[in-house]
Amino acid sequence: MSLNMHEDPAPPTVYEPYDSHELGSPTAASYSSHAIQSSPSQTVPPSASNLSNAHTPSRPSISSRTSSSPRQSSVDLDLVGRASTSRWWDSLTAATPKSDVMSVPSETITVVEPSFDENVLRALCDLDCGVPLLLDRIKQSMVSCREASVFFKKRAVLEEEFGRGMQKLAKNTSEVYSMNDGKAGSFVAAWQSTMKIHEIMADNRIRFAQRLNEMSEELANLAKEVDKNRKTTKDLATRYERNLQESEMITEKAKTRFDLSAEELERILLQKEGESLKDTGLQPRAPAGGKRAIGKAVAKGGLLLKGKNPGNIQRQEDDIRSRVSVSSDAYRKAVTETQSIRQEYFNFQLPRILRSLKECADEIDLGTQYHLTRYAFLYESIMLSDGSTLAPAGIEDGPGLKATIESIDNRSDFKVYMQNYAYAHGGVQRGPRRTGPEHEGFLPPLPQHVDRTQASPVVPTPNNGYIALPERGRPTFGVALGEQMQRDNAEIPPIMVKCCEAIEKYGLYSVGIYRISGTMSKVAKLKERLEKDLDSVNLDADEWATDINNVTSVLKLWLRELPEPLLTHELHQGFLDAAKIENDRLRHIRVHERVNDLPDANYATLKYFMGHLHKITQFESENSMSIGNLSIVFGPTLFSQNLGNGANGQNGQPVMQEATAQNKAIETILEHYTDIFIDEAEGS
């Protein structure tokens, strides 16, 4: 390559996007196309006629490069685009000889993301230790990333062990209790619900462990990928540095050859003018080659002095001038190439390498922080999930653990157990007899005690050797619907009429009516009084009228304790199938058909109760109870969803799926109450 030593400047250098295959970085294609114009700080060798000014080229300083043309800190993608890139390339090719233009990949040049800090890149370029600094920093980040991965892995093992253990404990406890002779009644329902809550919490822990394992694997893969990219970039930086060092060595050798040729030319010129080294006092300059090079020059100079023939001297001069010209061109070419390689390295290759390493460091740092943030979010979510399972915020979420335990009614359970036990063992005489003939030493029976606070006295009478239980009057709770209506000779169960009338009188404007539960002690007290004497209970009293939620809770309790649900077991699946129909009109028709299939007692009771709920919805603006809210409350109640069936409902379907269909069936009946129950003649 031949250059004009006084006119041609050094070739301009530019930032160029990374070749992703060369660096192996996943983010290598996102680098900038910022241009850096650097003034040439190296000098080309002078001509043979100006040998006294020849000197060795020096390495350009980083400060001179950065001060001569500052880099752009950011590039707007909308302003640059493909057009500006083409203009930049055209100007570059026009100002630079074709042989000196560095190759630019043909792929589209993209812009650095705004999050990349160009000031940090400038500072790293100004440091002589920028590459080892980033390599050590990436090592630290990989250690941190791997430690986080190991922590997630071990934490996942603990969480999975805890979840599996709790799940196994809850299932085994539930199965063992069902096989043992434990308490029944409300206690067994609460116990099974408690075990179900523990199973839900165990499932949450198992899912949490799965997420932790996924994050651990992702962090481990991230560390491996970054380590691979780090090694690739390190090898590339080493190769670039070696290329520059080799070019500098070639330049140094070319300079030595040029100096030796120049010495010979000086000597032959002096000989030609008839001057000797002694007469002129010429002191040979020590070339860069050292003592060995000086010896060679003196030896060659001695040979020149031997021949004084002008023809020989002229031939020697021509030969030496030819060698000086060749060595000068070789030296000039070596200096130019070294200058180009050095500027390319410091202005192009080094910033690319530093950018790649910095982005690797940012990638692993941000990835580690992201997974730690995700861990914190999942940990918080699992804690909140456990809290909402233990203490739900709304009634539609079901009872919590505390409410489930409080639902145990030991008094009612004992009464039921006492009745069943007396009935089962009534004919067997156990222990001493209470009554008998007086001549056998038995005392006459004591006069009975009359409790005047009760409507009817409790009279214990002997029967078959045991004392009969007190008379309950007209039992209402837990009695079949048809049996109640036949016994009371009523078209509608009296307890429903009594409760609904009180609710319509005092609760139409009560916010959350039927959704808000009453006080457990008050509900139990009202149930006991209704069970003893329904007619004597005055629901207009302040005790019940001031908190109508106690009355609504008793009514829901009566519906739940029916031996057969209001919508019957036989038609249960039919209602669910009808509710799952997507077409509104067809769903209305099928639900209407199932309602008409109900027994007379159930149909009459459902008609009355739906009319009552229809009236509640007319005051939705005051009580906030829409058709949807009421269907959520009474779906499980009217279908009598059994909580003891575990994850499946009565027909083997999932409880949540079955509950949705139940709510939809009640919602359809309420929406079309008039069409289903009210005849045209009756409506007019």
C-alpha positions in Angstrom: 0.0 0.0 0.0 1.6 3.3 -1.0 0.6 6.5 0.8 1.6 10.1 0.4 3.6 10.8 3.6 2.7 14.4 3.9 -1.0 14.6 2.8 -2.9 11.5 3.6 -4.5 11.4 7.1 -5.0 8.2 9.0 -8.2 6.3 8.0 -11.2 7.3 10.2 -12.5 4.7 12.5 -16.1 4.1 13.7 -18.2 2.1 16.1 -19.6 -0.9 14.5 -22.2 -3.4 15.7 -20.9 -6.7 17.0 -21.0 -9.8 14.9 -23.1 -12.1 17.1 -21.2 -15.1 15.7 -17.9 -13.6 16.6 -18.7 -12.7 20.2 -21.3 -15.2 21.0 -23.3 -12.7 23.2 -27.1 -13.0 23.2 -27.3 -9.2 23.2 -24.5 -8.6 20.7 -26.9 -7.3 18.0 -28.0 -4.3 20.2 -25.0 -2.1 20.0 -24.8 1.4 18.6 -23.5 2.8 15.4 -22.0 5.9 17.0 -19.1 7.3 14.9 -15.8 8.4 16.5 -13.5 10.8 14.5 -10.0 10.6 15.9 -7.1 12.9 14.8 -4.1 10.9 13.6 -1.6 11.0 16.4 1.0 8.8 14.7 3.5 10.1 12.1 4.5 8.3 9.0 8.2 7.9 8.1 9.9 10.8 6.2 11.4 10.5 2.8 15.1 9.6 2.4 15.9 13.2 1.7 14.7 14.2 5.2 16.4 11.5 7.3 17.1 13.7 10.3 13.5 14.0 11.1 12.7 10.3 11.1 11.4 8.9 14.4 9.5 6.0 15.8 5.7 6.3 15.8 4.2 6.6 19.3 1.0 5.1 20.7 -2.0 7.5 20.8 -3.1 8.4 24.3 -6.7 7.7 25.4 -7.2 11.3 26.5 -6.3 12.7 23.1 -8.7 10.3 21.4 -11.6 11.1 23.7 -10.9 14.9 23.7 -10.6 15.1 19.9 -14.1 13.9 19.2 -16.5 13.0 22.1 -18.8 10.1 21.6 -22.5 10.5 21.4 -24.3 9.5 24.6 -27.5 8.4 23.1 -29.2 7.9 19.7 -32.8 8.4 18.9 -34.0 5.5 16.8 -36.7 7.5 15.1 -34.2 10.2 14.1 -31.4 7.9 13.0 -33.0 5.0 11.2 -31.9 3.3 8.1 -31.5 6.6 6.1 -29.0 8.2 8.5 -27.0 4.9 8.6 -26.8 4.9 4.8 -25.7 8.6 4.8 -23.0 7.9 7.4 -21.7 4.9 5.3 -21.7 7.0 2.1 -19.7 9.8 3.7 -17.3 7.3 5.2 -16.6 5.6 1.8 -16.3 8.9 0.1 -13.6 10.3 2.5 -11.6 7.1 2.9 -9.8 5.0 0.2 -11.5 1.8 -0.6 -8.5 -0.3 0.6 -8.5 1.4 4.1 -12.2 1.1 4.9 -13.0 -1.4 7.6 -15.6 -4.0 6.8 -19.0 -3.3 8.2 -21.5 -6.1 8.5 -24.5 -5.9 6.2 -27.1 -6.5 8.8 -29.3 -3.7 10.1 -27.5 -1.5 12.7 -29.6 -1.2 15.8 -29.4 1.4 18.6 -28.3 0.9 22.1 -31.1 0.6 24.5 -31.7 3.8 26.6 -30.9 1.9 29.8 -27.2 1.5 28.8 -25.0 4.0 30.5 -22.6 5.5 27.9 -20.8 7.5 30.5 -19.7 4.2 32.2 -18.4 2.9 28.8 -16.4 6.1 28.4 -14.9 5.7 31.8 -14.0 2.1 31.1 -12.3 3.1 27.8 -10.2 5.6 29.7 -8.9 2.9 32.0 -6.0 0.7 31.1 -7.5 -2.1 33.2 -11.1 -2.0 31.7 -11.2 -5.5 30.3 -9.8 -7.3 33.5 -12.0 -5.1 35.6 -15.2 -6.3 33.8 -14.0 -9.9 33.7 -13.5 -10.0 37.5 -16.8 -8.2 38.0 -18.7 -10.8 35.9 -17.0 -13.5 38.0 -18.4 -11.9 41.2 -21.9 -11.7 39.6 -21.8 -15.4 38.6 -20.9 -16.4 42.1 -23.8 -14.3 43.4 -26.1 -15.8 40.8 -25.1 -19.4 41.6 -25.6 -18.7 45.4 -29.1 -17.5 44.7 -29.8 -20.6 42.6 -28.5 -22.9 45.3 -30.7 -21.1 47.9 -33.8 -21.4 45.7 -33.1 -25.1 45.2 -32.7 -25.8 49.0 -35.7 -23.7 49.8 -37.7 -25.6 47.3 -36.7 -28.9 48.9 -37.9 -27.6 52.3 -41.2 -26.3 51.0 -41.9 -29.4 49.0 -41.1 -31.6 52.1 -43.4 -29.4 54.2 -46.2 -29.4 51.7 -46.0 -33.2 51.1 -45.9 -33.9 54.8 -48.9 -31.7 55.6 -50.9 -33.1 52.7 -50.2 -36.6 53.8 -51.0 -35.8 57.4 -54.3 -34.2 56.6 -55.4 -37.1 54.3 -54.4 -39.8 56.8 -56.0 -37.9 59.7 -59.3 -37.6 57.8 -59.3 -41.3 56.8 -58.3 -42.5 60.3 -61.0 -40.4 61.9 -63.7 -41.8 59.5 -62.7 -45.4 60.6 -62.6 -44.6 64.3 -65.5 -44.2 66.7 -65.2 -40.4 67.1 -67.8 -37.7 67.7 -70.4 -37.1 65.0 -72.6 -34.2 64.2 -71.2 -30.7 63.8 -67.8 -31.8 65.1 -67.1 -34.2 62.3 -68.1 -31.7 59.7 -65.8 -29.0 61.2 -63.0 -31.6 61.6 -63.2 -32.6 57.9 -63.3 -29.0 56.8 -60.2 -28.3 58.9 -58.4 -31.1 57.2 -59.5 -29.7 53.9 -58.1 -26.3 54.7 -54.8 -27.9 55.6 -54.7 -29.7 52.3 -55.3 -26.4 50.4 -52.4 -24.8 52.3 -50.2 -27.9 51.5 -51.0 -27.6 47.8 -50.0 -23.9 47.9 -46.6 -24.9 49.4 -46.1 -27.6 46.7 -46.8 -25.1 43.9 -44.4 -22.6 45.6 -41.7 -25.3 45.6 -42.2 -25.9 41.9 -41.8 -22.2 41.2 -38.6 -22.1 43.3 -37.2 -25.0 41.3 -37.9 -23.3 38.0 -36.2 -20.1 39.2 -33.2 -22.1 40.4 -32.8 -23.7 37.0 -33.2 -20.4 35.2 -30.5 -18.8 37.3 -28.1 -21.7 36.8 -28.7 -21.5 33.0 -28.1 -17.8 33.1 -24.8 -18.2 34.9 -23.7 -20.8 32.4 -24.6 -18.7 29.4 -22.9 -15.6 30.8 -19.8 -17.6 31.6 -19.7 -18.9 28.1 -20.0 -15.4 26.6 -17.4 -14.1 29.0 -14.9 -16.7 27.9 -15.6 -16.0 24.2 -15.2 -12.2 24.6 -12.0 -12.7 26.7 -10.5 -14.8 23.9 -11.5 -12.2 21.3 -9.9 -9.4 23.4 -6.7 -11.5 23.7 -6.6 -12.1 20.0 -7.0 -8.4 19.2 -4.2 -7.4 21.7 -1.9 -10.0 20.2 -2.5 -8.7 16.7 -1.6 -5.2 17.8 1.6 -6.4 19.5 2.7 -8.4 16.5 2.1 -5.4 14.2 4.2 -3.2 16.5 7.0 -5.8 16.4 6.9 -5.8 12.6 7.1 -2.0 12.6 10.1 -2.1 14.9 11.9 -4.5 12.6 11.1 -2.4 9.5 12.5 0.7 11.2 15.8 -1.2 12.0 16.2 -2.1 8.4 15.4 1.4 7.3 18.0 2.9 9.7 20.7 0.5 8.5 20.1 1.4 4.9 20.1 5.1 5.7 23.5 4.7 7.4 25.0 3.0 4.3 23.6 5.8 2.1 25.2 8.4 4.3 28.5 6.7 4.1 28.5 6.3 0.3 27.5 9.9 -0.1 30.4 11.0 2.1 32.8 8.7 0.1 31.6 10.1 -3.1 32.4 13.7 -2.0 35.9 12.5 -1.0 35.3 12.9 2.8 36.2 10.3 5.3 34.7 9.5 8.6 37.7 10.8 10.5 37.8 14.2 8.6 34.2 15.0 9.1 34.0 13.6 12.7 30.8 11.7 11.8 29.7 9.7 14.7 27.5 6.7 13.6 24.1 6.7 15.2 23.2 3.7 17.2 20.2 2.1 15.5 17.4 0.5 17.4 19.0 -2.9 16.7 21.8 -2.4 19.4 25.5 -3.2 19.2 25.0 -6.0 16.6 23.4 -3.6 14.2 26.2 -1.0 14.7 28.9 -3.6 14.0 27.2 -4.6 10.8 27.0 -0.9 9.7 30.6 -0.3 10.4 31.7 -3.4 8.6 29.7 -2.5 5.6 31.1 1.1 5.8 34.6 -0.3 5.8 33.9 -2.2 2.6 32.7 1.0 1.0 36.0 2.8 1.7 38.0 0.1 0.0 36.7 0.9 -3.5 37.6 4.4 -4.7 36.6 3.8 -8.3 33.9 6.3 -9.2 32.1 3.7 -11.3 32.0 1.3 -8.3 30.9 4.1 -6.0 28.1 5.1 -8.3 26.9 1.5 -8.7 27.0 1.1 -4.9 25.1 4.3 -4.4 22.4 3.2 -6.9 22.1 -0.1 -5.1 21.9 1.4 -1.7 19.4 4.0 -2.8 17.2 1.2 -4.2 17.4 -0.6 -0.9 16.7 2.6 1.0 13.6 3.1 -1.1 12.4 -0.4 -0.6 13.0 -0.3 3.2 11.4 3.2 3.4 8.2 1.9 1.6 8.2 -1.2 3.9 8.6 1.0 7.0 5.9 3.4 5.8 3.5 0.6 5.2 4.3 -1.0 8.5 3.7 2.3 10.4 0.5 2.9 8.6 -0.8 -0.6 9.2 0.2 -0.4 12.9 -1.5 3.0 13.2 -4.6 1.7 11.6 -4.6 -1.4 13.8 -4.0 0.7 16.9 -6.7 3.2 16.1 -9.1 0.3 15.2 -8.3 -1.4 18.5 -8.7 1.6 20.8 -11.5 3.3 18.9 -13.5 0.4 17.7 -12.5 -3.1 19.0 -11.9 -2.2 22.6 -15.2 -0.2 23.1 -17.0 -3.2 21.4 -15.4 -5.6 23.8 -16.0 -3.4 26.9 -19.6 -2.9 25.8 -20.1 -6.7 25.4 -18.6 -7.4 28.8 -20.6 -4.6 30.4 -23.8 -6.0 28.9 -22.9 -9.5 30.1 -22.5 -8.0 33.6 -25.8 -6.1 33.4 -27.5 -9.2 32.1 -26.6 -11.4 35.0 -27.0 -8.7 37.6 -30.5 -7.8 36.3 -31.4 -11.5 35.9 -30.4 -12.2 39.5 -32.3 -9.2 40.8 -35.4 -10.1 38.7 -35.5 -13.6 40.2 -35.0 -12.3 43.7 -37.8 -9.9 43.2 -40.0 -12.7 41.8 -39.1 -14.8 44.9 -40.2 -12.0 47.2 -43.5 -11.6 45.3 -44.2 -15.4 45.4 -43.3 -15.6 49.0 -45.6 -12.7 49.8 -48.3 -14.3 47.7 -48.1 -17.6 49.4 -48.3 -15.9 52.8 -51.3 -13.9 51.8 -52.9 -17.1 50.3 -52.5 -18.9 53.5 -54.0 -15.9 55.4 -57.0 -15.7 53.1 -57.5 -19.5 53.5 -57.4 -19.2 57.2 -59.5 -16.1 57.4 -61.4 -15.4 54.1 -62.4 -11.8 53.5 -65.9 -12.5 52.1 -68.6 -15.0 52.8 -68.5 -16.3 49.2 -65.0 -17.6 49.9 -66.3 -20.0 52.5 -65.7 -20.1 56.3 -62.2 -19.8 57.6 -60.4 -22.1 60.1 -61.6 -20.1 63.1 -65.2 -19.9 61.9 -65.1 -23.6 61.1 -64.0 -24.5 64.7 -66.6 -22.1 66.2 -69.3 -23.9 64.2 -69.0 -26.9 66.5 -72.2 -27.1 68.6 -71.4 -29.4 71.5 -74.8 -29.0 73.1 -76.7 -29.9 70.0 -74.3 -32.8 69.3 -74.8 -34.2 72.8 -78.6 -33.9 72.6 -78.6 -35.8 69.3 -76.2 -38.4 70.7 -78.3 -38.8 73.8 -81.5 -39.3 71.8 -79.8 -41.8 69.5 -78.2 -43.6 72.4 -81.5 -43.8 74.4 -83.3 -45.1 71.3 -80.7 -47.7 70.6 -80.3 -49.0 74.2 -83.7 -48.2 75.5 -84.8 -51.9 75.9 -81.7 -52.9 77.9 -81.7 -52.6 81.7 -78.5 -51.3 83.0 -77.6 -50.4 86.6 -80.1 -50.3 89.5 -83.8 -49.7 88.9 -85.3 -46.3 89.7 -88.8 -47.4 90.5 -90.5 -50.5 91.8 -93.0 -51.7 94.4 -92.8 -50.1 97.8 -92.5 -53.5 99.6 -89.2 -54.0 97.8 -87.9 -50.8 99.3 -88.5 -48.4 96.5 -89.6 -44.8 97.4 -92.6 -43.2 95.8 -91.6 -40.9 92.9 -91.0 -37.2 93.7 -93.5 -34.6 92.5 -92.6 -33.2 89.1 -91.2 -29.8 88.8 -93.0 -27.4 86.5 -90.9 -24.8 84.7 -93.3 -22.0 84.2 -91.0 -20.2 81.7 -91.7 -22.9 79.2 -94.9 -23.2 77.2 -95.3 -26.8 78.0 -94.0 -28.8 81.0 -91.4 -31.5 80.6 -92.9 -34.7 82.1 -90.5 -37.6 82.6 -92.4 -40.9 82.4 -91.1 -44.4 82.9 -91.1 -46.6 79.8 -89.7 -50.1 79.6 -87.3 -49.6 82.4 -85.8 -46.2 81.3 -86.8 -42.6 81.5 -88.1 -41.2 78.2 -86.6 -38.0 76.8 -88.6 -34.8 77.2 -91.2 -34.1 74.6 -89.9 -31.8 71.9 -93.3 -30.5 70.8 -93.3 -30.1 67.0 -89.7 -30.8 65.7 -88.9 -28.6 62.8 -85.1 -28.8 62.1 -84.0 -32.0 60.5 -87.5 -33.2 59.7 -88.5 -34.1 56.1 -90.3 -31.3 54.3 -93.4 -33.4 53.3 -93.7 -34.7 56.9 -93.7 -31.3 58.3 -96.3 -30.0 56.0 -98.5 -33.0 56.4 -98.2 -32.9 60.2 -98.9 -29.2 60.4 -101.6 -29.3 57.7 -100.0 -26.4 55.9 -99.2 -25.6 52.3 -95.9 -23.8 53.3 -93.7 -24.8 56.2 -94.7 -22.5 59.1 -91.1 -21.7 60.1 -90.4 -20.4 56.6 -93.5 -18.2 56.6 -92.6 -16.9 60.1 -89.0 -16.1 59.2 -89.7 -14.6 55.8 -92.4 -12.3 57.1 -90.1 -11.0 59.8 -87.3 -10.6 57.2 -89.5 -8.7 54.8 -90.7 -6.5 57.7 -87.3 -5.6 59.2 -84.6 -6.6 56.7 -85.5 -5.3 53.2 -83.2 -2.3 53.8 -80.5 -4.1 55.6 -77.2 -4.1 53.7 -75.9 -7.6 52.9 -79.1 -9.4 54.0 -78.6 -13.1 53.9 -74.9 -12.6 53.1 -74.0 -11.5 56.6 -74.3 -14.1 59.3 -75.8 -13.6 62.7 -74.2 -14.2 66.1 -73.7 -17.9 66.7 -75.0 -17.9 70.3 -78.1 -15.9 69.2 -78.7 -18.2 66.3 -78.4 -21.3 68.5 -80.8 -19.8 71.0 -83.4 -18.9 68.4 -83.2 -22.4 66.9 -83.7 -24.0 70.3 -86.8 -21.9 70.9 -88.3 -22.5 67.5 -87.7 -26.2 68.0 -89.5 -26.3 71.3 -92.5 -24.1 70.4 -92.6 -22.4 67.1 -95.9 -20.6 67.7 -94.7 -19.0 71.0 -91.6 -17.3 69.5 -92.2 -13.6 68.8 -89.8 -12.5 66.1 -91.2 -8.9 66.5 -89.4 -8.7 69.8 -86.4 -6.3 70.1 -84.2 -9.3 70.7 -84.7 -10.5 67.1 -85.9 -7.4 65.2 -82.8 -5.4 66.0 -80.5 -7.9 64.4 -82.4 -9.6 61.6 -79.3 -11.4 60.5 -80.0 -13.9 63.3 -83.3 -14.8 61.7 -81.8 -15.2 58.2 -79.1 -17.5 59.6 -81.8 -19.7 61.3 -83.7 -19.9 58.0 -80.6 -20.9 56.1 -79.8 -23.4 58.8 -83.3 -25.0 58.6 -82.8 -25.3 54.8 -79.4 -27.0 55.2 -80.6 -29.5 57.8 -83.4 -30.8 55.7 -82.9 -34.6 55.2 -83.3 -34.1 51.5 -82.4 -30.7 49.9 -85.2 -28.6 48.7 -84.3 -29.3 45.0 -84.0 -33.1 45.8 -81.2 -35.6 45.2 -83.1 -37.1 42.3 -83.2 -33.8 40.3 -79.8 -32.6 41.4 -78.0 -33.6 38.2 -80.9 -32.5 36.0 -80.7 -28.9 37.4 -76.9 -28.9 36.9 -77.1 -30.0 33.3 -79.7 -27.4 32.6 -77.7 -24.7 34.3 -74.6 -25.5 32.1 -76.5 -24.7 28.8 -75.0 -21.6 27.2 -78.2 -20.5 25.4 -80.2 -18.3 27.8 -83.6 -19.2 26.4 -82.9 -23.0 26.3 -81.4 -22.9 29.8 -84.6 -21.1 31.0 -86.8 -23.8 29.5 -84.8 -26.7 30.9 -84.6 -25.3 34.4 -88.4 -24.6 34.2 -88.9 -28.2 33.3 -86.9 -29.4 36.3 -88.8 -27.1 38.6 -92.1 -28.6 37.4 -90.7 -32.1 38.2 -90.3 -31.3 41.9 -92.7 -32.9 44.4 -95.6 -30.8 45.4 -94.3 -29.9 48.8 -90.9 -28.9 47.4 -92.5 -27.0 44.5 -94.8 -25.0 46.9 -92.0 -24.2 49.3 -89.6 -23.2 46.5 -92.3 -21.0 44.9 -92.9 -19.2 48.2 -89.2 -18.8 49.0 -88.3 -17.6 45.4 -91.0 -15.0 45.7 -89.5 -13.8 49.0 -86.0 -13.6 47.4 -87.6 -11.8 44.4 -88.9 -9.2 46.7 -85.4 -8.8 48.3 -83.9 -8.1 44.9 -86.4 -5.3 44.3 -84.6 -3.4 47.1 -81.1 -4.0 45.7 -80.2 -0.3 45.7 -80.7 -0.3 49.5 -79.5 -3.8 50.6 -76.9 -4.4 47.9 -78.2 -8.0 47.3 -78.5 -8.6 43.6 -79.8 -11.8 42.0 -76.2 -12.9 41.5 -75.3 -12.4 45.2 -78.4 -14.3 46.4 -77.6 -17.2 44.0 -74.1 -17.4 45.5 -75.6 -17.6 49.0 -78.4 -20.1 48.3 -76.8 -22.2 45.6 -75.0 -24.6 48.0 -77.9 -24.2 50.5 -80.8 -25.3 48.3 -78.7 -28.1 46.7 -77.2 -29.1 50.1 -73.6 -29.2 49.0 -71.8 -31.8 51.1 -68.4 -30.5 52.4 -67.4 -33.9 53.5 -67.0 -35.3 50.0 -63.5 -33.9 49.6 -62.5 -32.5 46.2 -65.6 -33.9 44.4 -69.3 -33.2 44.7 -72.2 -35.5 45.0 -71.8 -36.8 41.4 -68.1 -37.0 41.3 -67.7 -33.5 39.7 -65.2 -31.0 41.2 -66.8 -29.0 44.0 -66.0 -25.6 42.4 -67.4 -26.6 39.0 -70.5 -28.0 40.7 -71.0 -24.9 42.8 -70.8 -22.7 39.8 -73.6 -24.7 38.1 -75.7 -24.6 41.3 -75.4 -20.8 41.5 -76.3 -20.5 37.8 -79.5 -22.6 38.4 -80.7 -20.5 41.3 -79.8 -17.3 39.3 -81.9 -18.6 36.3 -84.9 -19.3 38.6 -84.7 -15.9 40.2 -84.3 -14.1 36.8 -87.4 -15.9 35.4 -89.4 -16.1 38.6 -92.5 -14.6 37.0 -92.4 -16.9 34.0 -91.8 -20.0 36.0 -94.2 -19.6 39.0 -96.7 -16.9 38.1 -99.6 -17.9 35.8 -101.2 -15.3 33.6 -104.5 -15.4 35.4 -102.7 -15.3 38.8 -100.6 -12.4 37.6 -103.6 -10.4 36.4 
